[in-house]
Amino acid sequence: MASGDSPNWISAILRWPLLWHAARLLLVSAYLLGGLAKLLDFASAAAEQEHFGLHPGWLWAATAIVVELGGSLLVVVNRFVWLGAGGLGVLTFVAMLTANAFWTMSGHERFMATNSFFEHLGLIAGLVIVSIVSDVGSPSRAARSQSLQGVAQ
């Protein structure tokens, strides 16, 4: 095992094809649940958007539903992942700026908003990473391809 490489048993787990599918589903699970909740209670979803200063609330709520459900579906089925993850990333960025504007807060509220802001920033990074990996190919496919290239040389 070379320096910095994963142990064989970790590599085997990371090449497990179902892990790639499960990871994509888990990455977008909050968006799926959020989109469904907004769809089932549209009036509350619109009111929430207006609470954060996004007017008209119904338009922002409808947009959030389409992006959350549509973007999640694209990531889960591994098609046009760049589009689905990109939409979710932009939606998350707008939410960060409106709901987690920690720079306008103080005390415990600022502490909580700061944590949430940077957690969402990490989520955006995860969406970028899933787009990169999907563009290159699934981890298991990429690993098999590298193995075959090594055998051919």
N, C-alpha and C positions, 0 to 999 in steps of 0.2 A: 504494500500500500504506500503510495507516494505521499509526501507531505501535503496536507490540505485536502486530500481525497477522502471520501466517505468510506467507512468500513463496508465490506461486501454485503453484510446483512442489511445495512441501511440502503445501499444501492439497489438491492433486490426489492425492498419495499417501495422505493421511489420509482422503480420501473413498473410496478404493478399497475396495469391499465385502468382498473377501477378507481384507483386513487386519484388519477387525473380528472375523471368524471365527478367524483365526490368533491374534490377541492373546488371545482368550478361551481358546483351547486351550492356549496357552503359559502363561497365568496359572495354570491348574489342573494343568499337567503333573506337577509334583512330587506333588500329591495323587493323581493317577491312578496314577503309578508306586508311590507309597507304599501305596496301598490294595491294588493287585495284589500287591505283595511281601508284605504282611501276610496277604492271603487265601491265597497259595501256601505260606506258612510260618506258620500260625496259632500254633503253639506258641512260636516265637520272638517273635511279635508280643505274645502274652500275657506272656511273660517280660520283654519290654522295658517294658511298662506297669507291671509290678510293680517293676522296677528303679527306676522314677521315683516309686514310692510310690502308684501307682494300683491299688487292690484292689477287687474281684477282677480280675486281669489279663485274664481271658478276656472279661469284660463290657466293659471299656474297649477292648480290641482289636476286639471285634465292633462296638462303637459307632464306633470310628475308621474301620473298613472301610466301614461303611454311609455315614458322613458323607463320607469321602474320595471314594468312588466315586459315590454318589448325588448329592452336592453338585456334584461336578465335572461330572457328566452334565447336571444342570440348567443350569449356567453355559454349557457347550458348546452345548447345543441352544437356549439363549436363552429358556428357559421357567422361570417361577418363580425367576428369577435371585436375587432378594432372599432366598429360602429357601436355595438352594444355597450362595450366597456367604456368607450369614449363618451357616449351619452350619459352613462351612469357617473362617470368621473366629473363631467361638467355639472350635472345635477348636484352631486355631492359638494363641489366647490361653491356653488351658489348657496347651498344650505349652510356650509361652513361660515360664509361671510354674513349671512343673515341671522342664523340661530346661534352661532357660537362666536359672536363678535366680542371676544374676551377683552380687547383693548378699550371697550366702552364700559367695562364692569369693574367692580372692586370686591374685596373680601372673598368669601367662600364661593360666591357666584362666579367670580373671575377664575378661581382655581378650577372649578368644574368645567367651565366653558373652555378654558385653555386645554385641559385634558381631552375634552371631546374634539376640539379643533384638530389637535395633532393625531388623535386616533383616526379621524376622517382623512387626514392627509396620508396616513399609512394605508388606509383603504384605497385611496386613489392610486398609490404606488402599486398595490396588489392588482388593481385593474390594468395598469400599464404592463405589469409583468405578465399577466394572463394573455394580454394582446401580443406581447413579444413572443411568448412560448407558442401561442396558437399560430403565429405567422411562420415560425420555424418548423413547427410540428409538435405533436404531443411528446412529452418526455420519454415515454416508452418507445415511440417510433424513432425519435432522435437517438436514443441509446442503441437500438437495434441497428440503425444506419451506421453509427460510429463503429459498432462491433464488426459489421460487414466490411466497412472500409479498412479496418485493421487487418482482417483476414485476407483481403485482396492484395494488400501491400506486401 
